[in-house]
Amino acid sequence: MKQVAVIGCGAAGMMAAISASLSGAAVTIFEKNEKPGKKIYITGKGRCNVTNACDISEYFDKIPHGSKFLYSALYGYDNTQVMNLFEENGCRLKTERGDRVFPVSDHSSDIISTLVRILKKLKVDIRYQDEVRWIQVTDYGHVKAVVSEDSGITEFDAVIICTGGLSYPSTGSTGDGLKFARELGHKVTKTTPSLVPFEVAQNWCKELQGLALKNVTIKLEQIPASGPAKKKKYVYDGFGEMLFTHFGVSGPLILTSSCYYEEADKKGEKYSYVIHLDLKPALTEEQLDKRIQREFENAKNRQFKNSLNALFPSKMIPVMVELSGIDPEKQVNAITKKERLEFVSLIKNLKMDVTGLRGFPEAIITRGGVATSDINPSTMESKKIKGLYFAGEVIDVDAQTGGFNLQIAWSTGHLAGESAAND
Ligand SMILES: Cc1cc2nc3c(=O)[nH]c(=O)nc-3n(C[C@H](O)[C@H](O)[C@H](O)COP(=O)(O)OP(=O)(O)OC[C@H]3O[C@@H](n4cnc5c(N)ncnc54)[C@H](O)[C@@H]3O)c2cc1C
C-alpha cells in the first residue's frame, strides 16, 4: 500500500487526504495546530462560502492569476462534485446571491466536522501539533521522508504540500511550504497580500470611517511612474459595496479590485493607483444634474450644507460640501451653474490616491507562491522532485471572492491526492 503524507490539515490538505485514501493509499496528515481547518473556521465571516455554483467555465474569468494552470484540476473535480461530497455526507448546502454556496446551518464548523468525519471513516492518521520541519529527498530526486517535530523522521512514497500561503498567519499559514519548495529547488514567485484593503492618502476617507456605501461603482486606475500618460489604464471596474476605515477603504468591491493591483511591471517600473468612486452610478451626469436641480428647487431658501439630505448619508454631507469648494453657508438659489456642474462631476468621480495595501494579517489570500511552471497541471506533481505534490494556496494561483479560492483548494487537493496515490 502506498504511503502518502499530507502536510497541512486545511481545505486542500483534507481534500487531498480524502482522495488519496479513496484511491487506496495509507494517508498521514501532519498539522502544526492543535485542530483542523483553523482558516476554514473564519471563512465567509464564520459561514464558509464553500464554493461558487456558477458554471465551471465561468470560473476562469474570476481567477486573475493561474487560470490556465487550473484547467485540469477544476474540470477534474468541479463545484458540483464538491457540493455532492458535502451533501452526501450530511452537510446540507444552500446557494445565495452571486451563486455563493454556504452550509444551510451558516456554520463553517459544519464544513470542518464533515471533512473530519470522512477522514475518520477512511482511517486517515491525523497528527496534530506535529509541525513539519523539512522534507528528505533521495539522491535520485525522489521524495523519501518527512521530518516533523513530534514524529521525527517518517518515510513516505509521496508527500503533498498543503501548507497554504502567508495570509492570516494566526491560522497556521506562515509560508512553511514556500520554504520547503525553495529548499527543494523550486521557483517561488513574489508573494504579496491580495483580497486586501487599500490605504489611501485622503484624510476625508478616515473621517468617514465606519460608513458603508451600497450600489456604488469603483474604477481602479493604474498609472506607470514614468512614460507616456496614455499608458494609464483602468484595471478594474465593478459595482457593489465598499466601506471607509481608519486607514482608507475596504469592503467587497475594494477587496476584489485589489486582485488587479500590481506593484510594478515586469521590468520593475512602479505603478501608482487612483480609485475613482461613482456615488450615483444609476444616473448619467445629465440625469444627476436634473436631480440636483430638483433638490435645490425644493430647498431654495436653505444653505448649501442643509440641502443635501436626500443625496448622501448624513456622515458624508460635510465631506462632500468641503470637497465641492462651494461655501457651505451659500443660499442654494445663489449656486452658479458652473459650481453645480462641478459638483455633479465630483459625485460621479470622487478620487482617492492609493498609498499601499494592508498587510498579510488582513489579506484574504496570498498572491504568488510556488511557480506553476514547476508543477505538472495534470497531476499537481513537482517537475523537480518525483513524488512531491502541491495543492491549495501554496501554489501561485489566486481568485476573486465568492467561493472560488476554496474551490481551488478542493480541486487541486483532489487532483494531488489522487495522483499521489496512483502514480
Ligand atoms: C478571513 C478569510 C475569509 C475567507 N473566506 C473565504 C470564503 O468564504 N470562500 C473562499 O473560497 N475562500 C475564502 N478564504 C480563502 C480560503 O480560506 C483559502 O484560500 C483556503 O483556506 C486555502 O486553503 P489551504 O488548504 O491551501 O491553506 P490553509 O487553509 O492556510 O491551510 C494550511 C494548513 O497547513 C498547516 N501548516 C502550515 N505549515 C505547516 C507545517 N510546517 N507543518 C504542519 N502543518 C502546517 C496550517 O496550520 C494550516 O492548517 C478566506 C480567507 C480568509 C483569511
The ligand as an SDF file (V2000), in Angstrom:
LIG
                    3D

 53 58  0  0  0  0  0  0  0  0999 V2000
  -10.7810   35.8240    6.6750 C   0  0  0  0  0  0  0  0  0  0  0  0
  -10.8020   34.8980    5.4720 C   0  0  0  0  0  0  0  0  0  0  0  0
  -12.0250   34.5900    4.8900 C   0  0  0  0  0  0  0  0  0  0  0  0
  -12.0560   33.7650    3.7520 C   0  0  0  0  0  0  0  0  0  0  0  0
  -13.2740   33.4330    3.2260 N   0  0  0  0  0  0  0  0  0  0  0  0
  -13.3200   32.6220    2.1380 C   0  0  0  0  0  0  0  0  0  0  0  0
  -14.5810   32.1860    1.6340 C   0  0  0  0  0  0  0  0  0  0  0  0
  -15.6350   32.4250    2.2300 O   0  0  0  0  0  0  0  0  0  0  0  0
  -14.5640   31.4360    0.4970 N   0  0  0  0  0  0  0  0  0  0  0  0
  -13.4050   31.0840   -0.1420 C   0  0  0  0  0  0  0  0  0  0  0  0
  -13.4560   30.4310   -1.1900 O   0  0  0  0  0  0  0  0  0  0  0  0
  -12.1980   31.4200    0.3600 N   0  0  0  0  0  0  0  0  0  0  0  0
  -12.1310   32.1600    1.4900 C   0  0  0  0  0  0  0  0  0  0  0  0
  -10.9040   32.4880    2.0240 N   0  0  0  0  0  0  0  0  0  0  0  0
   -9.6810   31.9300    1.3820 C   0  0  0  0  0  0  0  0  0  0  0  0
   -9.5310   30.4540    1.7620 C   0  0  0  0  0  0  0  0  0  0  0  0
   -9.7720   30.3040    3.1380 O   0  0  0  0  0  0  0  0  0  0  0  0
   -8.1400   29.9170    1.4230 C   0  0  0  0  0  0  0  0  0  0  0  0
   -7.8600   30.1830    0.0750 O   0  0  0  0  0  0  0  0  0  0  0  0
   -8.0450   28.4160    1.6930 C   0  0  0  0  0  0  0  0  0  0  0  0
   -8.4070   28.1440    3.0340 O   0  0  0  0  0  0  0  0  0  0  0  0
   -6.6540   27.8860    1.4160 C   0  0  0  0  0  0  0  0  0  0  0  0
   -6.5980   26.5450    1.8320 O   0  0  0  0  0  0  0  0  0  0  0  0
   -5.2160   25.7620    2.0030 P   0  0  0  0  0  0  0  0  0  0  0  0
   -5.5980   24.4090    2.4830 O   0  0  0  0  0  0  0  0  0  0  0  0
   -4.4010   25.8950    0.7870 O   0  0  0  0  0  0  0  0  0  0  0  0
   -4.4250   26.5300    3.1330 O   0  0  0  0  0  0  0  0  0  0  0  0
   -4.7650   26.8100    4.6850 P   0  0  0  0  0  0  0  0  0  0  0  0
   -6.2250   26.8410    4.8950 O   0  0  0  0  0  0  0  0  0  0  0  0
   -3.9850   28.0180    5.0230 O   0  0  0  0  0  0  0  0  0  0  0  0
   -4.2130   25.5330    5.4610 O   0  0  0  0  0  0  0  0  0  0  0  0
   -2.8500   25.2910    5.6470 C   0  0  0  0  0  0  0  0  0  0  0  0
   -2.6520   24.4090    6.8590 C   0  0  0  0  0  0  0  0  0  0  0  0
   -1.2960   23.9480    6.8980 O   0  0  0  0  0  0  0  0  0  0  0  0
   -0.8360   23.9850    8.2300 C   0  0  0  0  0  0  0  0  0  0  0  0
    0.6290   24.0780    8.2050 N   0  0  0  0  0  0  0  0  0  0  0  0
    1.3700   25.0930    7.7140 C   0  0  0  0  0  0  0  0  0  0  0  0
    2.6890   24.8150    7.8380 N   0  0  0  0  0  0  0  0  0  0  0  0
    2.7830   23.5980    8.4360 C   0  0  0  0  0  0  0  0  0  0  0  0
    3.8610   22.7710    8.8430 C   0  0  0  0  0  0  0  0  0  0  0  0
    5.1350   23.1540    8.6820 N   0  0  0  0  0  0  0  0  0  0  0  0
    3.5910   21.5820    9.4270 N   0  0  0  0  0  0  0  0  0  0  0  0
    2.3180   21.1780    9.6230 C   0  0  0  0  0  0  0  0  0  0  0  0
    1.2540   21.9250    9.2760 N   0  0  0  0  0  0  0  0  0  0  0  0
    1.4690   23.1160    8.6750 C   0  0  0  0  0  0  0  0  0  0  0  0
   -1.5130   25.2020    8.8180 C   0  0  0  0  0  0  0  0  0  0  0  0
   -1.5310   25.1770   10.2090 O   0  0  0  0  0  0  0  0  0  0  0  0
   -2.8970   25.1240    8.1740 C   0  0  0  0  0  0  0  0  0  0  0  0
   -3.7820   24.3680    8.9660 O   0  0  0  0  0  0  0  0  0  0  0  0
  -10.8460   33.2660    3.1810 C   0  0  0  0  0  0  0  0  0  0  0  0
   -9.6310   33.5660    3.8020 C   0  0  0  0  0  0  0  0  0  0  0  0
   -9.6020   34.3630    4.9330 C   0  0  0  0  0  0  0  0  0  0  0  0
   -8.2770   34.6570    5.5830 C   0  0  0  0  0  0  0  0  0  0  0  0
  1  2  1  0
  2  3  1  0
  2 52  2  0
  3  4  2  0
  4  5  1  0
  4 50  1  0
  5  6  2  0
  6  7  1  0
  6 13  1  0
  7  8  2  0
  7  9  1  0
  9 10  1  0
 10 11  2  0
 10 12  1  0
 12 13  2  0
 13 14  1  0
 14 15  1  0
 14 50  1  0
 15 16  1  0
 16 17  1  0
 16 18  1  0
 18 19  1  0
 18 20  1  0
 20 21  1  0
 20 22  1  0
 22 23  1  0
 23 24  1  0
 24 25  2  0
 24 26  1  0
 24 27  1  0
 27 28  1  0
 28 29  2  0
 28 30  1  0
 28 31  1  0
 31 32  1  0
 32 33  1  0
 33 34  1  0
 33 48  1  0
 34 35  1  0
 35 36  1  0
 35 46  1  0
 36 37  1  0
 36 45  1  0
 37 38  2  0
 38 39  1  0
 39 40  1  0
 39 45  2  0
 40 41  1  0
 40 42  2  0
 42 43  1  0
 43 44  2  0
 44 45  1  0
 46 47  1  0
 46 48  1  0
 48 49  1  0
 50 51  2  0
 51 52  1  0
 52 53  1  0
M  END
$$$$
